[in-house]
Amino acid sequence: MIRSDSSIQLVQKHPAAISVLFCNETYFNNVDPVAMAKIQSVDELALDWKQKLNKRIRRLTNNKE
């Protein structure tokens, strides 16, 4: 069971070195489709996030045309 005083240990870093902070900042505050595509390229990312990022990327790139 996980409790408030449970410790966290980093077992392995992902080779793409994309942090949760970077993902959240990009998703909620950023309008950079390149950064979103970088996050989207992580295989382990949830399908829901990939779909949401794809929608945002399309919206951002359509606005530039």
N, CA, C and O of each residue as an XYZ file, in Angstrom:
260
protein
N       0.837     -1.168      0.000
C       0.000      0.000      0.000
C       0.893      1.247      0.000
O       1.934      1.269      0.657
N       0.489      2.264     -0.727
C       1.221      3.533     -0.755
C       0.586      4.472      0.260
O      -0.631      4.654      0.292
N       1.450      5.068      1.094
C       0.993      6.015      2.116
C       1.703      7.347      1.911
O       2.628      7.445      1.105
N       1.278      8.348      2.624
C       1.870      9.679      2.491
C       3.343      9.700      2.869
O       4.083     10.561      2.392
N       3.785      8.778      3.711
C       5.191      8.738      4.113
C       5.992      7.687      3.337
O       7.140      7.407      3.683
N       5.398      7.107      2.296
C       6.103      6.119      1.469
C       7.219      6.807      0.683
O       7.085      7.960      0.271
N       8.306      6.092      0.485
C       9.422      6.654     -0.274
C       9.268      6.315     -1.758
O       8.590      5.355     -2.123
N       9.899      7.108     -2.587
C       9.897      6.905     -4.028
C      11.330      6.695     -4.462
O      12.225      7.430     -4.045
N      11.550      5.700     -5.291
C      12.893      5.417     -5.779
C      12.859      5.381     -7.304
O      12.058      4.658     -7.897
N      13.729      6.162     -7.932
C      13.856      6.143     -9.385
C      14.580      4.872     -9.787
O      15.719      4.649     -9.379
N      13.936      4.050    -10.574
C      14.513      2.780    -10.983
C      15.239      2.934    -12.310
O      16.320      2.378    -12.503
N      14.643      3.687    -13.219
C      15.228      3.846    -14.547
C      14.691      5.116    -15.187
O      13.500      5.411    -15.080
N      15.557      5.865    -15.847
C      15.121      7.038    -16.600
C      14.793      6.617    -18.022
O      15.440      5.740    -18.593
N      13.791      7.250    -18.572
C      13.425      6.979    -19.957
C      14.466      7.623    -20.868
O      14.924      8.729    -20.581
N      14.851      6.961    -21.955
C      15.883      7.500    -22.854
C      15.532      8.861    -23.455
O      16.428      9.636    -23.789
N      14.254      9.156    -23.594
C      13.854     10.454    -24.160
C      14.027     11.589    -23.155
O      14.004     12.760    -23.532
N      14.199     11.252    -21.894
C      14.430     12.232    -20.823
C      13.355     13.314    -20.786
O      13.664     14.496    -20.630
N      12.114     12.916    -20.928
C      10.989     13.855    -20.866
C      10.377     13.741    -19.476
O       9.909     12.673    -19.080
N      10.384     14.840    -18.747
C       9.887     14.815    -17.373
C       8.371     15.012    -17.333
O       7.758     15.487    -18.289
N       7.801     14.636    -16.212
C       6.374     14.876    -15.988
C       6.114     16.380    -15.991
O       5.097     16.837    -16.512
N       7.025     17.140    -15.414
C       6.896     18.600    -15.403
C       6.849     19.147    -16.829
O       5.996     19.976    -17.143
N       7.756     18.693    -17.692
C       7.769     19.140    -19.089
C       6.447     18.800    -19.768
O       5.890     19.622    -20.496
N       5.945     17.593    -19.531
C       4.668     17.185    -20.134
C       3.532     18.084    -19.672
O       2.741     18.560    -20.486
N       3.450     18.316    -18.376
C       2.367     19.156    -17.850
C       2.475     20.597    -18.321
O       1.475     21.199    -18.711
N       3.685     21.157    -18.289
C       3.855     22.535    -18.751
C       3.513     22.654    -20.232
O       2.867     23.617    -20.646
N       3.938     21.695    -21.016
C       3.666     21.727    -22.448
C       2.178     21.559    -22.711
O       1.603     22.288    -23.520
N       1.567     20.624    -22.049
C       0.152     20.336    -22.281
C      -0.741     21.506    -21.859
O      -1.668     21.871    -22.582
N      -0.464     22.093    -20.695
C      -1.368     23.100    -20.151
C      -0.991     24.538    -20.479
O      -1.861     25.409    -20.461
N       0.279     24.818    -20.779
C       0.703     26.216    -20.932
C       1.398     26.530    -22.243
O       1.715     27.693    -22.491
N       1.643     25.566    -23.073
C       2.513     25.757    -24.220
C       1.727     25.696    -25.518
O       0.702     25.020    -25.605
N       2.205     26.394    -26.505
C       1.596     26.346    -27.840
C       2.633     25.910    -28.873
O       2.615     26.356    -30.020
N       3.536     25.028    -28.443
C       4.624     24.554    -29.298
C       4.316     23.150    -29.802
O       4.472     22.183    -29.056
N       3.878     23.018    -31.064
C       3.554     21.693    -31.580
C       4.758     20.754    -31.644
O       4.584     19.537    -31.591
N       5.969     21.288    -31.755
C       7.167     20.445    -31.783
C       7.372     19.781    -30.423
O       7.688     18.593    -30.353
N       7.196     20.540    -29.349
C       7.314     19.978    -27.998
C       6.231     18.924    -27.768
O       6.484     17.885    -27.159
N       5.034     19.200    -28.256
C       3.936     18.241    -28.103
C       4.223     16.959    -28.874
O       3.924     15.867    -28.391
N       4.794     17.079    -30.051
C       5.142     15.901    -30.848
C       6.240     15.087    -30.167
O       6.249     13.859    -30.251
N       7.166     15.773    -29.493
C       8.227     15.069    -28.766
C       7.623     14.214    -27.653
O       8.017     13.063    -27.466
N       6.682     14.773    -26.928
C       6.007     14.023    -25.865
C       5.212     12.866    -26.468
O       5.231     11.746    -25.956
N       4.525     13.153    -27.546
C       3.677     12.163    -28.208
C       4.476     10.958    -28.709
O       3.922      9.868    -28.853
N       5.752     11.141    -28.971
C       6.585     10.068    -29.512
C       6.984      9.016    -28.473
O       7.551      7.982    -28.825
N       6.694      9.274    -27.209
C       7.029      8.312    -26.152
C       6.015      7.170    -26.196
O       4.823      7.373    -25.966
N       6.504      5.973    -26.493
C       5.630      4.801    -26.627
C       4.794      4.545    -25.379
O       3.636      4.140    -25.480
N       5.365      4.774    -24.219
C       4.693      4.463    -22.960
C       3.599      5.464    -22.589
O       2.847      5.227    -21.644
N       3.500      6.560    -23.304
C       2.489      7.570    -23.010
C       1.093      6.997    -23.228
O       0.859      6.267    -24.190
N       0.188      7.323    -22.350
C      -1.188      6.835    -22.451
C      -1.812      7.275    -23.769
O      -1.582      8.390    -24.238
N      -2.597      6.391    -24.355
C      -3.257      6.670    -25.626
C      -4.114      7.929    -25.539
O      -4.182      8.703    -26.494
N      -4.758      8.132    -24.414
C      -5.596      9.318    -24.222
C      -4.782     10.600    -24.381
O      -5.222     11.545    -25.035
N      -3.587     10.628    -23.776
C      -2.716     11.798    -23.900
C      -2.270     11.971    -25.344
O      -2.241     13.090    -25.856
N      -1.924     10.880    -25.998
C      -1.488     10.961    -27.399
C      -2.582     11.554    -28.268
O      -2.308     12.385    -29.133
N      -3.811     11.134    -28.043
C      -4.929     11.649    -28.827
C      -5.175     13.124    -28.542
O      -5.414     13.906    -29.463
N      -5.117     13.503    -27.277
C      -5.320     14.911    -26.916
C      -4.211     15.786    -27.497
O      -4.483     16.876    -28.002
N      -2.970     15.318    -27.430
C      -1.863     16.082    -28.005
C      -2.019     16.196    -29.517
O      -1.758     17.254    -30.091
N      -2.438     15.126    -30.156
C      -2.646     15.155    -31.601
C      -3.698     16.199    -31.976
O      -3.534     16.925    -32.957
N      -4.759     16.271    -31.208
C      -5.815     17.263    -31.450
C      -5.269     18.685    -31.299
O      -5.567     19.561    -32.111
N      -4.473     18.902    -30.259
C      -3.885     20.236    -30.048
C      -2.890     20.590    -31.144
O      -2.849     21.729    -31.608
N      -2.096     19.620    -31.552
C      -1.126     19.863    -32.629
C      -1.852     20.261    -33.906
O      -1.467     21.223    -34.571
N      -2.901     19.522    -34.248
C      -3.679     19.854    -35.444
C      -4.272     21.253    -35.348
O      -4.222     22.014    -36.314
N      -4.828     21.595    -34.204
C      -5.430     22.910    -34.009
C      -4.384     24.017    -34.137
O      -4.635     25.046    -34.764
N      -3.203     23.799    -33.537
C      -2.153     24.821    -33.603
C      -1.603     24.984    -35.028
O      -1.368     26.105    -35.481
N      -1.402     23.872    -35.722
C      -0.835     23.976    -37.068
C      -1.864     24.502    -38.064
O      -1.488     25.150    -39.040
N      -3.142     24.242    -37.844
C      -4.184     24.785    -38.720
C      -4.337     26.289    -38.544
O      -4.676     26.990    -39.498
N      -4.093     26.793    -37.345
C      -4.184     28.232    -37.080
C      -3.049     29.008    -37.734
O      -3.181     30.210    -37.963
N      -1.936     28.343    -38.038
C      -0.783     29.027    -38.628
C      -0.903     29.125    -40.147
O      -0.169     29.884    -40.781
N      -1.814     28.368    -40.726
C      -1.951     28.364    -42.187
C      -2.789     29.523    -42.673
O      -3.003     29.668    -43.876
